[in-house]
Amino acid sequence: MLVRQCFSAALFRGKTVFVTGGGSGINLGVAKNFAALGANVGICGRTREKLEKAADELRALGAKVCALTADVRDYAALECAFARSREALGPIDTLVCGAAGNFLVPAEKLSANGFKAVVDIDLLGSFNATRAAFEQLRETKGTVIFISAGMAFMPHAYQVHVGAAKAGIDMMMKNLALEWGRFGIRANSIVPGPIEGTEGMKRLAGPEATQAIVASVPLGRMGSVDDIGQTAVFLASPLASYVSGCVVVCDGGANLAGSARFNAGAEALLHQMGVGGDTLNGGAVNR
Ligand code: COA
């Protein structure tokens, strides 16, 4: 892994990293980058089988792993998971709040419960995790990394629930950086661009839209889960010891092109699914 060529393989030896939603996708990629640098890794998620498979992959990189079933919407379940992780791995040095839910839906067709489901997983779930891990983070003078999204600062069509949740996450991150700096705790967010092979891309863009999106990325390629993992490793490392309260965008410059291509692709996907309605006014001219 590239991270081993750039950082010492012992950078996080004796340190514990806990990743919510760490059973797959970007979050597993993040967990693997820490595992490759010697960290003990805790992960939680809703699906036992996914967690077990992920744990095997992390152990293969040399990590001591604690994989626990917990839904981030359930505060008591998270408290229990962090207590068990502490017993197995020691206190958390870095908490990565990655658990998220997403689907495309026109705002006028989204139910209140659908909006709530995403806000509960992304925003409340991230608060639950940081709150439940606070005592451990205070003990280690740890760091929190939130996985945000471009929807937090650029409106993307059919993502009203996600935009609200992720914008909330980024402001919560800044509040925590402000309040918990006195405990030596740092907080930052990472905004991933289009990342290949992820559940998010499957849900948000069909194959044709993916091509169009890639064409709009200034660096001319999709991102990989390792791109996000490498950014997380930097933010958790002593190299970033004076970095707190930042939204770090890791997207190949994708946000600079606005959301018009995403919007067009999302609209096409919704049509294919039989959910889409009219063509979006202004969709093609968004920035
Ligand atoms: N379009 C519109 N509404 C939807 C929807 C869709 N595609 N999928 C779910 N909803 C609504 C449901 O209809 C329900 O609302 P209702 O009670 O008014 O009918 C509400 O959302 C909750 O759905 P439910 O399936 O009970 O929620 P859940 O907690 O089991 O699942 C989700 C949460 C919906 C976010 C689900 O997609 C999920 O688990 N995602 C995790 C994986 C993921 O999204 N990864 C990508 C991250 S980028």
Residues whose N, C-alpha, C, O or C-beta is under 5 A from the ligand:
A	BS01	COA	A100 G101 N102 F103 L104 V105 S111 N113 G114 A117 E199 G200
